[in-house]
């Protein structure tokens, strides 16, 4: 699954550790999601969406689309 | 608000890691006491041996509880790596354990006595290796 997490994070000048802290996950998880190696669960995707005040589909994009 | 929710993810993980290490240590000590105590310390006194068995089981219970708490403290990726490692370890133990027993009964290992300790070692090694590889995969 593609996502704009890295761009959105960079726009706010946040490090991966900052974002991880805000989401309540490890830095490794943020890194794995940014690189597309790991797809977040729906609750985590909602937390990301709430944090960036964007809709989930504005952050995450299905590869098959 | 509980202590767990006050701490950040990293602090909470470090806390449950310490708890797990502590209870693993206590369980190991009670296991060593149970293994060597009857012969070396209390000369097979039944009462002390039973007390030692109970202490070992109680410590084991706390270890299991600490492990569950640790698993619950992990985030979803950490939990996935942990559960993948547990699944691989379970599979390896089943396959190798059954094969190990059957090979012994075929007579191929007549000079070698199978011991459950070999499987414990394999279990620990498999879990550590698969956890390491899991973390590397998502690095």
N, CA and C atoms of all chains as a GROMACS GRO file, in nm:
protein
  612
    1UNK      N    1   0.084  -0.119   0.000
    1UNK     CA    2   0.000   0.000   0.000
    1UNK      C    3   0.089   0.126   0.000
    2UNK      N    4   0.063   0.215  -0.098
    2UNK     CA    5   0.140   0.340  -0.103
    2UNK      C    6   0.084   0.438   0.000
    3UNK      N    7   0.169   0.530   0.043
    3UNK     CA    8   0.118   0.632   0.136
    3UNK      C    9   0.203   0.758   0.128
    4UNK      N   10   0.146   0.867   0.181
    4UNK     CA   11   0.214   0.998   0.178
    4UNK      C   12   0.269   1.037   0.315
    5UNK      N   13   0.290   0.938   0.396
    5UNK     CA   14   0.331   0.964   0.535
    5UNK      C   15   0.462   1.043   0.544
    6UNK      N   16   0.558   1.004   0.461
    6UNK     CA   17   0.690   1.069   0.466
    6UNK      C   18   0.678   1.217   0.428
    7UNK      N   19   0.599   1.245   0.324
    7UNK     CA   20   0.580   1.383   0.278
    7UNK      C   21   0.510   1.465   0.386
    8UNK      N   22   0.403   1.410   0.439
    8UNK     CA   23   0.326   1.482   0.542
    8UNK      C   24   0.410   1.508   0.667
    9UNK      N   25   0.491   1.412   0.700
    9UNK     CA   26   0.580   1.426   0.816
    9UNK      C   27   0.684   1.535   0.790
   10UNK      N   28   0.741   1.531   0.669
   10UNK     CA   29   0.846   1.629   0.634
   10UNK      C   30   0.788   1.771   0.632
   11UNK      N   31   0.663   1.783   0.585
   11UNK     CA   32   0.598   1.916   0.581
   11UNK      C   33   0.589   1.978   0.721
   12UNK      N   34   0.579   1.893   0.820
   12UNK     CA   35   0.566   1.942   0.959
   12UNK      C   36   0.699   1.940   1.033
   13UNK      N   37   0.804   1.905   0.962
   13UNK     CA   38   0.939   1.900   1.022
   13UNK      C   39   0.947   1.800   1.138
   14UNK      N   40   0.875   1.691   1.126
   14UNK     CA   41   0.878   1.590   1.231
   14UNK      C   42   0.976   1.481   1.191
   15UNK      N   43   1.042   1.428   1.290
   15UNK     CA   44   1.126   1.310   1.264
   15UNK      C   45   1.036   1.186   1.274
   16UNK      N   46   1.090   1.073   1.236
   16UNK     CA   47   1.013   0.947   1.250
   16UNK      C   48   0.983   0.922   1.398
   17UNK      N   49   1.079   0.957   1.482
   17UNK     CA   50   1.060   0.937   1.628
   17UNK      C   51   0.947   1.026   1.680
   18UNK      N   52   0.939   1.151   1.628
   18UNK     CA   53   0.831   1.242   1.670
   18UNK      C   54   0.695   1.183   1.632
   19UNK      N   55   0.687   1.138   1.506
   19UNK     CA   56   0.560   1.083   1.458
   19UNK      C   57   0.523   0.956   1.537
   20UNK      N   58   0.625   0.873   1.562
   20UNK     CA   59   0.601   0.748   1.637
   20UNK      C   60   0.544   0.781   1.775
   21UNK      N   61   0.602   0.881   1.839
   21UNK     CA   62   0.556   0.921   1.973
   21UNK      C   63   0.410   0.967   1.968
   22UNK      N   64   0.378   1.049   1.867
   22UNK     CA   65   0.242   1.102   1.856
   22UNK      C   66   0.140   0.990   1.828
   23UNK      N   67   0.185   0.886   1.756
   23UNK     CA   68   0.094   0.777   1.721
   23UNK      C   69   0.093   0.665   1.825
   24UNK      N   70   0.191   0.668   1.916
   24UNK     CA   71   0.199   0.563   2.017
   24UNK      C   72   0.248   0.431   1.962
   25UNK      N   73   0.340   0.439   1.865
   25UNK     CA   74   0.401   0.318   1.809
   25UNK      C   75   0.552   0.335   1.809
   26UNK      N   76   0.624   0.232   1.764
   26UNK     CA   77   0.770   0.241   1.760
   26UNK      C   78   0.816   0.314   1.634
   27UNK      N   79   0.940   0.365   1.637
   27UNK     CA   80   0.996   0.431   1.519
   27UNK      C   81   1.007   0.330   1.404
   28UNK      N   82   1.037   0.205   1.440
   28UNK     CA   83   1.048   0.100   1.339
   28UNK      C   84   0.917   0.082   1.263
   29UNK      N   85   0.805   0.096   1.334
   29UNK     CA   86   0.674   0.081   1.269
   29UNK      C   87   0.650   0.196   1.171
   30UNK      N   88   0.682   0.318   1.214
   30UNK     CA   89   0.665   0.434   1.124
   30UNK      C   90   0.751   0.415   0.998
   31UNK      N   91   0.875   0.374   1.019
   31UNK     CA   92   0.967   0.352   0.908
   31UNK      C   93   0.914   0.244   0.812
   32UNK      N   94   0.865   0.134   0.870
   32UNK     CA   95   0.814   0.024   0.787
   32UNK      C   96   0.691   0.067   0.707
   33UNK      N   97   0.605   0.150   0.768
   33UNK     CA   98   0.485   0.197   0.697
   33UNK      C   99   0.527   0.292   0.584
   34UNK      N  100   0.618   0.384   0.615
   34UNK     CA  101   0.664   0.480   0.513
   34UNK      C  102   0.724   0.410   0.392
   35UNK      N  103   0.798   0.302   0.420
   35UNK     CA  104   0.863   0.229   0.310
   35UNK      C  105   0.768   0.131   0.240
   36UNK      N  106   0.645   0.121   0.290
   36UNK     CA  107   0.547   0.032   0.228
   36UNK      C  108   0.571  -0.114   0.261
   37UNK      N  109   0.654  -0.140   0.364
   37UNK     CA  110   0.682  -0.279   0.400
   37UNK      C  111   0.574  -0.336   0.491
   38UNK      N  112   0.500  -0.246   0.556
   38UNK     CA  113   0.400  -0.290   0.653
   38UNK      C  114   0.276  -0.203   0.641
   39UNK      N  115   0.161  -0.267   0.629
   39UNK     CA  116   0.035  -0.192   0.620
   39UNK      C  117  -0.025  -0.175   0.760
   40UNK      N  118  -0.060  -0.052   0.796
   40UNK     CA  119  -0.115  -0.031   0.931
   40UNK      C  120  -0.255  -0.090   0.943
   41UNK      N  121  -0.295  -0.116   1.067
   41UNK     CA  122  -0.432  -0.163   1.092
   41UNK      C  123  -0.526  -0.044   1.072
   42UNK      N  124  -0.654  -0.073   1.068
   42UNK     CA  125  -0.753   0.034   1.051
   42UNK      C  126  -0.749   0.135   1.168
   43UNK      N  127  -0.742   0.088   1.295
   43UNK     CA  128  -0.733   0.186   1.404
   43UNK      C  129  -0.611   0.277   1.392
   44UNK      N  130  -0.497   0.222   1.352
   44UNK     CA  131  -0.377   0.305   1.338
   44UNK      C  132  -0.392   0.402   1.219
   45UNK      N  133  -0.451   0.354   1.111
   45UNK     CA  134  -0.475   0.442   0.995
   45UNK      C  135  -0.566   0.558   1.036
   46UNK      N  136  -0.665   0.531   1.120
   46UNK     CA  137  -0.753   0.638   1.169
   46UNK      C  138  -0.676   0.737   1.256
   47UNK      N  139  -0.582   0.685   1.338
   47UNK     CA  140  -0.502   0.776   1.424
   47UNK      C  141  -0.416   0.866   1.335
   48UNK      N  142  -0.360   0.809   1.228
   48UNK     CA  143  -0.278   0.888   1.134
   48UNK      C  144  -0.365   0.995   1.070
   49UNK      N  145  -0.482   0.952   1.026
   49UNK     CA  146  -0.575   1.043   0.959
   49UNK      C  147  -0.615   1.160   1.051
   50UNK      N  148  -0.642   1.126   1.178
   50UNK     CA  149  -0.681   1.228   1.275
   50UNK      C  150  -0.566   1.324   1.303
   51UNK      N  151  -0.446   1.269   1.312
   51UNK     CA  152  -0.328   1.351   1.342
   51UNK      C  153  -0.301   1.453   1.231
   52UNK      N  154  -0.314   1.410   1.106
   52UNK     CA  155  -0.287   1.500   0.993
   52UNK      C  156  -0.413   1.574   0.946
   53UNK      N  157  -0.523   1.550   1.013
   53UNK     CA  158  -0.655   1.604   0.976
   53UNK      C  159  -0.683   1.590   0.826
   54UNK      N  160  -0.662   1.469   0.780
   54UNK     CA  161  -0.691   1.434   0.640
   54UNK      C  162  -0.772   1.306   0.638
   55UNK      N  163  -0.837   1.281   0.525
   55UNK     CA  164  -0.912   1.155   0.514
   55UNK      C  165  -0.813   1.042   0.488
   56UNK      N  166  -0.850   0.920   0.528
   56UNK     CA  167  -0.760   0.806   0.513
   56UNK      C  168  -0.715   0.790   0.367
   57UNK      N  169  -0.812   0.805   0.274
   57UNK     CA  170  -0.775   0.785   0.132
   57UNK      C  171  -0.686   0.897   0.076
   58UNK      N  172  -0.674   1.007   0.152
   58UNK     CA  173  -0.580   1.112   0.110
   58UNK      C  174  -0.438   1.081   0.156
   59UNK      N  175  -0.426   0.985   0.245
   59UNK     CA  176  -0.292   0.946   0.297
   59UNK      C  177  -0.249   0.812   0.239
   60UNK      N  178  -0.342   0.717   0.240
   60UNK     CA  179  -0.310   0.582   0.193
   60UNK      C  180  -0.377   0.556   0.059
   61UNK      N  181  -0.304   0.483  -0.025
   61UNK     CA  182  -0.358   0.453  -0.158
   61UNK      C  183  -0.337   0.304  -0.186
   62UNK      N  184  -0.443   0.239  -0.228
   62UNK     CA  185  -0.435   0.097  -0.260
   62UNK      C  186  -0.351   0.078  -0.386
   63UNK      N  187  -0.257  -0.014  -0.383
   63UNK     CA  188  -0.170  -0.041  -0.499
   63UNK      C  189  -0.248  -0.085  -0.622
   64UNK      N  190  -0.363  -0.151  -0.598
   64UNK     CA  191  -0.439  -0.208  -0.709
   64UNK      C  192  -0.521  -0.103  -0.783
   65UNK      N  193  -0.533   0.016  -0.723
   65UNK     CA  194  -0.615   0.120  -0.787
   65UNK      C  195  -0.541   0.183  -0.904
   66UNK      N  196  -0.620   0.727   3.518
   66UNK     CA  197  -0.532   0.684   3.408
   66UNK      C  198  -0.425   0.587   3.462
   67UNK      N  199  -0.406   0.472   3.398
   67UNK     CA  200  -0.310   0.375   3.447
   67UNK      C  201  -0.167   0.420   3.414
   68UNK      N  202  -0.070   0.357   3.486
   68UNK     CA  203   0.072   0.388   3.460
   68UNK      C  204   0.108   0.362   3.315
   69UNK      N  205   0.047   0.253   3.261
   69UNK     CA  206   0.079   0.212   3.124
   69UNK      C  207   0.040   0.320   3.023
   70UNK      N  208  -0.077   0.384   3.045
   70UNK     CA  209  -0.121   0.484   2.948
   70UNK      C  210  -0.050   0.618   2.967
   71UNK      N  211   0.012   0.640   3.085
   71UNK     CA  212   0.087   0.763   3.109
   71UNK      C  213   0.221   0.759   3.037
   72UNK      N  214   0.278   0.636   3.024
   72UNK     CA  215   0.410   0.623   2.963
   72UNK      C  216   0.400   0.627   2.811
   73UNK      N  217   0.511   0.672   2.746
   73UNK     CA  218   0.515   0.668   2.600
   73UNK      C  219   0.536   0.523   2.558
   74UNK      N  220   0.520   0.499   2.426
   74UNK     CA  221   0.535   0.362   2.376
   74UNK      C  222   0.671   0.304   2.413
   75UNK      N  223   0.777   0.384   2.388
   75UNK     CA  224   0.914   0.337   2.413
   75UNK      C  225   0.936   0.309   2.561
   76UNK      N  226   0.886   0.400   2.647
   76UNK     CA  227   0.902   0.380   2.792
   76UNK      C  228   0.826   0.256   2.839
   77UNK      N  229   0.707   0.239   2.783
   77UNK     CA  230   0.625   0.124   2.824
   77UNK      C  231   0.688  -0.008   2.780
   78UNK      N  232   0.745  -0.008   2.657
   78UNK     CA  233   0.809  -0.129   2.607
   78UNK      C  234   0.933  -0.162   2.691
   79UNK      N  235   1.010  -0.057   2.725
   79UNK     CA  236   1.129  -0.078   2.808
   79UNK      C  237   1.089  -0.132   2.945
   80UNK      N  238   0.977  -0.080   3.000
   80UNK     CA  239   0.929  -0.124   3.130
   80UNK      C  240   0.890  -0.272   3.127
   81UNK      N  241   0.812  -0.311   3.025
   81UNK     CA  242   0.768  -0.451   3.021
   81UNK      C  243   0.885  -0.544   2.988
   82UNK      N  244   0.984  -0.493   2.912
   82UNK     CA  245   1.105  -0.572   2.885
   82UNK      C  246   1.178  -0.603   3.015
   83UNK      N  247   1.190  -0.500   3.101
   83UNK     CA  248   1.259  -0.517   3.230
   83UNK      C  249   1.184  -0.617   3.317
   84UNK      N  250   1.049  -0.603   3.318
   84UNK     CA  251   0.968  -0.694   3.398
   84UNK      C  252   0.986  -0.838   3.349
   85UNK      N  253   0.986  -0.854   3.217
   85UNK     CA  254   1.002  -0.988   3.160
   85UNK      C  255   1.138  -1.046   3.195
   86UNK      N  256   1.243  -0.963   3.185
   86UNK     CA  257   1.378  -1.007   3.219
   86UNK      C  258   1.385  -1.046   3.367
   87UNK      N  259   1.321  -0.965   3.454
   87UNK     CA  260   1.323  -0.992   3.598
   87UNK      C  261   1.257  -1.126   3.629
   88UNK      N  262   1.135  -1.148   3.574
   88UNK     CA  263   1.064  -1.272   3.605
   88UNK      C  264   1.129  -1.393   3.539
   89UNK      N  265   1.194  -1.372   3.424
   89UNK     CA  266   1.268  -1.483   3.361
   89UNK      C  267   1.384  -1.522   3.453
   90UNK      N  268   1.453  -1.419   3.507
   90UNK     CA  269   1.565  -1.444   3.598
   90UNK      C  270   1.520  -1.520   3.722
   91UNK      N  271   1.408  -1.475   3.781
   91UNK     CA  272   1.357  -1.541   3.903
   91UNK      C  273   1.320  -1.686   3.873
   92UNK      N  274   1.254  -1.706   3.759
   92UNK     CA  275   1.214  -1.842   3.721
   92UNK      C  276   1.337  -1.931   3.700
   93UNK      N  277   1.442  -1.874   3.636
   93UNK     CA  278   1.565  -1.951   3.613
   93UNK      C  279   1.629  -1.990   3.746
   94UNK      N  280   1.630  -1.897   3.842
   94UNK     CA  281   1.690  -1.926   3.973
   94UNK      C  282   1.612  -2.038   4.042
   95UNK      N  283   1.476  -2.028   4.040
   95UNK     CA  284   1.397  -2.132   4.108
   95UNK      C  285   1.413  -2.268   4.036
   96UNK      N  286   1.432  -2.262   3.903
   96UNK     CA  287   1.453  -2.386   3.827
   96UNK      C  288   1.588  -2.448   3.865
   97UNK      N  289   1.691  -2.363   3.877
   97UNK     CA  290   1.824  -2.412   3.914
   97UNK      C  291   1.820  -2.471   4.056
   98UNK      N  292   1.747  -2.403   4.145
   98UNK     CA  293   1.737  -2.452   4.284
   98UNK      C  294   1.667  -2.588   4.285
   99UNK      N  295   1.560  -2.600   4.205
   99UNK     CA  296   1.486  -2.727   4.198
   99UNK      C  297   1.572  -2.837   4.136
  100UNK      N  298   1.654  -2.802   4.037
  100UNK     CA  299   1.736  -2.902   3.968
  100UNK      C  300   1.851  -2.951   4.056
  101UNK      N  301   1.916  -2.858   4.126
  101UNK     CA  302   2.037  -2.898   4.200
  101UNK      C  303   2.017  -2.904   4.352
  102UNK      N  304   1.913  -2.835   4.402
  102UNK     CA  305   1.891  -2.828   4.546
  102UNK      C  306   1.876  -2.963   4.615
  103UNK      N  307   1.788  -3.051   4.566
  103UNK     CA  308   1.765  -3.178   4.637
  103UNK      C  309   1.894  -3.255   4.665
  104UNK      N  310   1.985  -3.255   4.568
  104UNK     CA  311   2.108  -3.332   4.586
  104UNK      C  312   2.216  -3.252   4.661
  105UNK      N  313   2.229  -3.126   4.626
  105UNK     CA  314   2.343  -3.049   4.678
  105UNK      C  315   2.313  -2.968   4.803
  106UNK      N  316   2.186  -2.934   4.828
  106UNK     CA  317   2.158  -2.844   4.942
  106UNK      C  318   2.079  -2.913   5.054
  107UNK      N  319   1.965  -2.977   5.021
  107UNK     CA  320   1.881  -3.028   5.132
  107UNK      C  321   1.866  -3.181   5.135
  108UNK      N  322   1.953  -3.250   5.070
  108UNK     CA  323   1.962  -3.396   5.077
  108UNK      C  324   1.825  -3.466   5.058
  109UNK      N  325   1.758  -3.428   4.953
  109UNK     CA  326   1.631  -3.490   4.911
  109UNK      C  327   1.519  -3.487   5.016
  110UNK      N  328   1.519  -3.385   5.101
  110UNK     CA  329   1.409  -3.370   5.198
  110UNK      C  330   1.280  -3.343   5.120
  111UNK      N  331   1.179  -3.429   5.141
  111UNK     CA  332   1.056  -3.422   5.060
  111UNK      C  333   0.985  -3.287   5.075
  112UNK      N  334   0.975  -3.239   5.199
  112UNK     CA  335   0.904  -3.113   5.226
  112UNK      C  336   0.966  -2.996   5.150
  113UNK      N  337   1.099  -2.984   5.156
  113UNK     CA  338   1.167  -2.872   5.089
  113UNK      C  339   1.157  -2.888   4.937
  114UNK      N  340   1.162  -3.012   4.890
  114UNK     CA  341   1.151  -3.035   4.745
  114UNK      C  342   1.013  -2.991   4.696
  115UNK      N  343   0.908  -3.026   4.771
  115UNK     CA  344   0.773  -2.986   4.731
  115UNK      C  345   0.760  -2.834   4.732
  116UNK      N  346   0.817  -2.770   4.836
  116UNK     CA  347   0.814  -2.623   4.844
  116UNK      C  348   0.887  -2.562   4.725
  117UNK      N  349   0.996  -2.626   4.686
  117UNK     CA  350   1.075  -2.577   4.573
  117UNK      C  351   0.997  -2.590   4.441
  118UNK      N  352   0.922  -2.701   4.429
  118UNK     CA  353   0.840  -2.722   4.309
  118UNK      C  354   0.732  -2.614   4.302
  119UNK      N  355   0.667  -2.589   4.417
  119UNK     CA  356   0.560  -2.486   4.421
  119UNK      C  357   0.618  -2.349   4.386
  120UNK      N  358   0.737  -2.317   4.442
  120UNK     CA  359   0.801  -2.187   4.414
  120UNK      C  360   0.831  -2.176   4.264
  121UNK      N  361   0.876  -2.286   4.205
  121UNK     CA  362   0.909  -2.285   4.062
  121UNK      C  363   0.785  -2.263   3.976
  122UNK      N  364   0.674  -2.329   4.015
  122UNK     CA  365   0.549  -2.313   3.938
  122UNK      C  366   0.493  -2.171   3.952
  123UNK      N  367   0.501  -2.116   4.074
  123UNK     CA  368   0.453  -1.979   4.095
  123UNK      C  369   0.536  -1.881   4.012
  124UNK      N  370   0.670  -1.899   4.018
  124UNK     CA  371   0.759  -1.811   3.938
  124UNK      C  372   0.728  -1.825   3.789
  125UNK      N  373   0.698  -1.948   3.747
  125UNK     CA  374   0.662  -1.974   3.606
  125UNK      C  375   0.533  -1.901   3.570
  126UNK      N  376   0.437  -1.900   3.663
  126UNK     CA  377   0.311  -1.829   3.640
  126UNK      C  378   0.335  -1.680   3.620
  127UNK      N  379   0.420  -1.622   3.706
  127UNK     CA  380   0.453  -1.480   3.693
  127UNK      C  381   0.526  -1.453   3.561
  128UNK      N  382   0.610  -1.547   3.520
  128UNK     CA  383   0.683  -1.533   3.392
  128UNK      C  384   0.584  -1.529   3.275
  129UNK      N  385   0.486  -1.620   3.278
  129UNK     CA  386   0.386  -1.624   3.170
  129UNK      C  387   0.306  -1.493   3.168
  130UNK      N  388   0.268  -1.446   3.286
  130UNK     CA  389   0.192  -1.322   3.297
  130UNK      C  390   0.273  -1.204   3.243
  131UNK      N  391   0.403  -1.200   3.278
  131UNK     CA  392   0.491  -1.091   3.230
  131UNK      C  393   0.506  -1.097   3.078
  132UNK      N  394   0.508  -1.220   3.026
  132UNK     CA  395   0.521  -1.236   2.880
  132UNK      C  396   0.395  -1.184   2.808
  133UNK      N  397   0.278  -1.215   2.864
  133UNK     CA  398   0.152  -1.166   2.806
  133UNK      C  399   0.148  -1.013   2.812
  134UNK      N  400   0.191  -0.957   2.926
  134UNK     CA  401   0.193  -0.812   2.943
  134UNK      C  402   0.288  -0.748   2.842
  135UNK      N  403   0.402  -0.814   2.821
  135UNK     CA  404   0.500  -0.763   2.724
  135UNK      C  405   0.440  -0.765   2.584
  136UNK      N  406   0.375  -0.875   2.550
  136UNK     CA  407   0.313  -0.886   2.416
  136UNK      C  408   0.208  -0.778   2.397
  137UNK      N  409   0.129  -0.752   2.502
  137UNK     CA  410   0.025  -0.649   2.493
  137UNK      C  411   0.083  -0.507   2.485
  138UNK      N  412   0.206  -0.490   2.532
  138UNK     CA  413   0.267  -0.356   2.530
  138UNK      C  414   0.325  -0.323   2.392
  139UNK      N  415   0.342  -0.427   2.310
  139UNK     CA  416   0.402  -0.403   2.177
  139UNK      C  417   0.300  -0.338   2.084
  140UNK      N  418   0.349  -0.265   1.986
  140UNK     CA  419   0.257  -0.210   1.884
  140UNK      C  420   0.229  -0.320   1.781
  141UNK      N  421   0.151  -0.286   1.679
  141UNK     CA  422   0.106  -0.392   1.588
  141UNK      C  423   0.220  -0.460   1.510
  142UNK      N  424   0.324  -0.384   1.475
  142UNK     CA  425   0.436  -0.446   1.404
  142UNK      C  426   0.516  -0.536   1.499
  143UNK      N  427   0.538  -0.486   1.620
  143UNK     CA  428   0.610  -0.565   1.720
  143UNK      C  429   0.536  -0.695   1.749
  144UNK      N  430   0.403  -0.686   1.758
  144UNK     CA  431   0.321  -0.804   1.785
  144UNK      C  432   0.328  -0.902   1.668
  145UNK      N  433   0.329  -0.848   1.547
  145UNK     CA  434   0.336  -0.935   1.428
  145UNK      C  435   0.469  -1.012   1.428
  146UNK      N  436   0.578  -0.940   1.456
  146UNK     CA  437   0.710  -1.006   1.458
  146UNK      C  438   0.713  -1.113   1.567
  147UNK      N  439   0.659  -1.079   1.684
  147UNK     CA  440   0.656  -1.173   1.796
  147UNK      C  441   0.574  -1.298   1.760
  148UNK      N  442   0.455  -1.277   1.705
  148UNK     CA  443   0.367  -1.390   1.674
  148UNK      C  444   0.422  -1.474   1.559
  149UNK      N  445   0.484  -1.408   1.459
  149UNK     CA  446   0.547  -1.484   1.350
  149UNK      C  447   0.657  -1.574   1.407
  150UNK      N  448   0.738  -1.516   1.498
  150UNK     CA  449   0.848  -1.593   1.558
  150UNK      C  450   0.793  -1.710   1.640
  151UNK      N  451   0.684  -1.684   1.714
  151UNK     CA  452   0.623  -1.790   1.795
  151UNK      C  453   0.570  -1.902   1.706
  152UNK      N  454   0.511  -1.863   1.592
  152UNK     CA  455   0.457  -1.963   1.499
  152UNK      C  456   0.568  -2.048   1.438
  153UNK      N  457   0.677  -1.982   1.398
  153UNK     CA  458   0.791  -2.055   1.340
  153UNK      C  459   0.850  -2.150   1.445
  154UNK      N  460   0.864  -2.100   1.568
  154UNK     CA  461   0.921  -2.182   1.676
  154UNK      C  462   0.833  -2.304   1.703
  155UNK      N  463   0.702  -2.283   1.707
  155UNK     CA  464   0.609  -2.393   1.732
  155UNK      C  465   0.621  -2.498   1.621
  156UNK      N  466   0.628  -2.453   1.497
  156UNK     CA  467   0.640  -2.545   1.383
  156UNK      C  468   0.769  -2.623   1.387
  157UNK      N  469   0.880  -2.553   1.413
  157UNK     CA  470   1.011  -2.619   1.418
  157UNK      C  471   1.013  -2.722   1.532
  158UNK      N  472   0.958  -2.683   1.647
  158UNK     CA  473   0.956  -2.774   1.762
  158UNK      C  474   0.876  -2.900   1.733
  159UNK      N  475   0.761  -2.884   1.668
  159UNK     CA  476   0.676  -2.999   1.637
  159UNK      C  477   0.748  -3.092   1.540
  160UNK      N  478   0.798  -3.035   1.430
  160UNK     CA  479   0.860  -3.117   1.325
  160UNK      C  480   0.988  -3.184   1.377
  161UNK      N  481   1.078  -3.103   1.436
  161UNK     CA  482   1.206  -3.158   1.482
  161UNK      C  483   1.184  -3.250   1.603
  162UNK      N  484   1.092  -3.212   1.693
  162UNK     CA  485   1.066  -3.293   1.812
  162UNK      C  486   1.017  -3.432   1.777
  163UNK      N  487   0.923  -3.440   1.685
  163UNK     CA  488   0.869  -3.572   1.645
  163UNK      C  489   0.976  -3.652   1.573
  164UNK      N  490   1.049  -3.586   1.481
  164UNK     CA  491   1.154  -3.653   1.404
  164UNK      C  492   1.264  -3.705   1.498
  165UNK      N  493   1.301  -3.622   1.596
  165UNK     CA  494   1.405  -3.656   1.693
  165UNK      C  495   1.368  -3.783   1.769
  166UNK      N  496   1.243  -3.791   1.812
  166UNK     CA  497   1.197  -3.908   1.886
  166UNK      C  498   1.196  -4.032   1.797
  167UNK      N  499   1.144  -4.015   1.673
  167UNK     CA  500   1.134  -4.129   1.582
  167UNK      C  501   1.271  -4.182   1.541
  168UNK      N  502   1.366  -4.090   1.518
  168UNK     CA  503   1.501  -4.131   1.479
  168UNK      C  504   1.564  -4.214   1.592
  169UNK      N  505   1.536  -4.174   1.717
  169UNK     CA  506   1.589  -4.251   1.831
  169UNK      C  507   1.534  -4.393   1.829
  170UNK      N  508   1.405  -4.407   1.802
  170UNK     CA  509   1.344  -4.541   1.805
  170UNK      C  510   1.386  -4.628   1.686
  171UNK      N  511   1.436  -4.567   1.579
  171UNK     CA  512   1.485  -4.646   1.465
  171UNK      C  513   1.619  -4.710   1.498
  172UNK      N  514   1.686  -4.664   1.604
  172UNK     CA  515   1.814  -4.721   1.643
  172UNK      C  516   1.933  -4.650   1.581
  173UNK      N  517   1.908  -4.546   1.503
  173UNK     CA  518   2.019  -4.474   1.439
  173UNK      C  519   2.104  -4.399   1.541
  174UNK      N  520   2.040  -4.362   1.652
  174UNK     CA  521   2.111  -4.281   1.752
  174UNK      C  522   2.136  -4.364   1.878
  175UNK      N  523   2.180  -4.488   1.861
  175UNK     CA  524   2.192  -4.576   1.976
  175UNK      C  525   2.299  -4.530   2.077
  176UNK      N  526   2.395  -4.452   2.030
  176UNK     CA  527   2.499  -4.405   2.124
  176UNK      C  528   2.462  -4.270   2.185
  177UNK      N  529   2.343  -4.226   2.156
  177UNK     CA  530   2.305  -4.090   2.193
  177UNK      C  531   2.171  -4.092   2.264
  178UNK      N  532   2.165  -4.033   2.381
  178UNK     CA  533   2.038  -4.030   2.455
  178UNK      C  534   1.966  -3.899   2.428
  179UNK      N  535   1.846  -3.904   2.369
  179UNK     CA  536   1.773  -3.778   2.345
  179UNK      C  537   1.735  -3.714   2.477
  180UNK      N  538   1.751  -3.585   2.483
  180UNK     CA  539   1.716  -3.514   2.606
  180UNK      C  540   1.628  -3.395   2.569
  181UNK      N  541   1.531  -3.370   2.657
  181UNK     CA  542   1.438  -3.259   2.633
  181UNK      C  543   1.515  -3.125   2.629
  182UNK      N  544   1.629  -3.119   2.699
  182UNK     CA  545   1.709  -2.995   2.703
  182UNK      C  546   1.754  -2.954   2.562
  183UNK      N  547   1.778  -3.054   2.475
  183UNK     CA  548   1.819  -3.022   2.338
  183UNK      C  549   1.708  -2.944   2.267
  184UNK      N  550   1.584  -2.986   2.293
  184UNK     CA  551   1.470  -2.918   2.229
  184UNK      C  552   1.449  -2.778   2.288
  185UNK      N  553   1.476  -2.763   2.420
  185UNK     CA  554   1.465  -2.629   2.481
  185UNK      C  555   1.564  -2.535   2.414
  186UNK      N  556   1.686  -2.587   2.393
  186UNK     CA  557   1.790  -2.505   2.330
  186UNK      C  558   1.746  -2.466   2.189
  187UNK      N  559   1.696  -2.566   2.115
  187UNK     CA  560   1.651  -2.539   1.978
  187UNK      C  561   1.537  -2.437   1.977
  188UNK      N  562   1.446  -2.450   2.075
  188UNK     CA  563   1.332  -2.359   2.084
  188UNK      C  564   1.381  -2.214   2.107
  189UNK      N  565   1.472  -2.198   2.200
  189UNK     CA  566   1.526  -2.064   2.229
  189UNK      C  567   1.599  -2.007   2.110
  190UNK      N  568   1.681  -2.091   2.048
  190UNK     CA  569   1.760  -2.046   1.932
  190UNK      C  570   1.668  -2.006   1.817
  191UNK      N  571   1.567  -2.090   1.789
  191UNK     CA  572   1.474  -2.062   1.677
  191UNK      C  573   1.399  -1.933   1.702
  192UNK      N  574   1.352  -1.913   1.826
  192UNK     CA  575   1.276  -1.792   1.856
  192UNK      C  576   1.363  -1.667   1.842
  193UNK      N  577   1.486  -1.675   1.895
  193UNK     CA  578   1.577  -1.560   1.885
  193UNK      C  579   1.610  -1.528   1.740
  194UNK      N  580   1.642  -1.634   1.663
  194UNK     CA  581   1.679  -1.614   1.522
  194UNK      C  582   1.563  -1.556   1.442
  195UNK      N  583   1.443  -1.613   1.462
  195UNK     CA  584   1.329  -1.565   1.383
  195UNK      C  585   1.288  -1.423   1.425
  196UNK      N  586   1.306  -1.388   1.553
  196UNK     CA  587   1.277  -1.250   1.597
  196UNK      C  588   1.378  -1.154   1.534
  197UNK      N  589   1.504  -1.194   1.533
  197UNK     CA  590   1.608  -1.110   1.472
  197UNK      C  591   1.579  -1.088   1.323
  198UNK      N  592   1.545  -1.198   1.253
  198UNK     CA  593   1.517  -1.187   1.109
  198UNK      C  594   1.391  -1.103   1.083
  199UNK      N  595   1.292  -1.116   1.173
  199UNK     CA  596   1.170  -1.037   1.162
  199UNK      C  597   1.200  -0.889   1.175
  200UNK      N  598   1.283  -0.853   1.271
  200UNK     CA  599   1.319  -0.711   1.288
  200UNK      C  600   1.399  -0.661   1.169
  201UNK      N  601   1.485  -0.747   1.115
  201UNK     CA  602   1.566  -0.707   0.998
  201UNK      C  603   1.476  -0.683   0.876
  202UNK      N  604   1.374  -0.768   0.862
  202UNK     CA  605   1.283  -0.758   0.749
  202UNK      C  606   1.213  -0.621   0.745
  203UNK      N  607   1.176  -0.570   0.861
  203UNK     CA  608   1.102  -0.443   0.867
  203UNK      C  609   1.190  -0.324   0.906
  204UNK      N  610   1.321  -0.342   0.892
  204UNK     CA  611   1.413  -0.235   0.931
  204UNK      C  612   1.404  -0.119   0.832
   0.00000   0.00000   0.00000
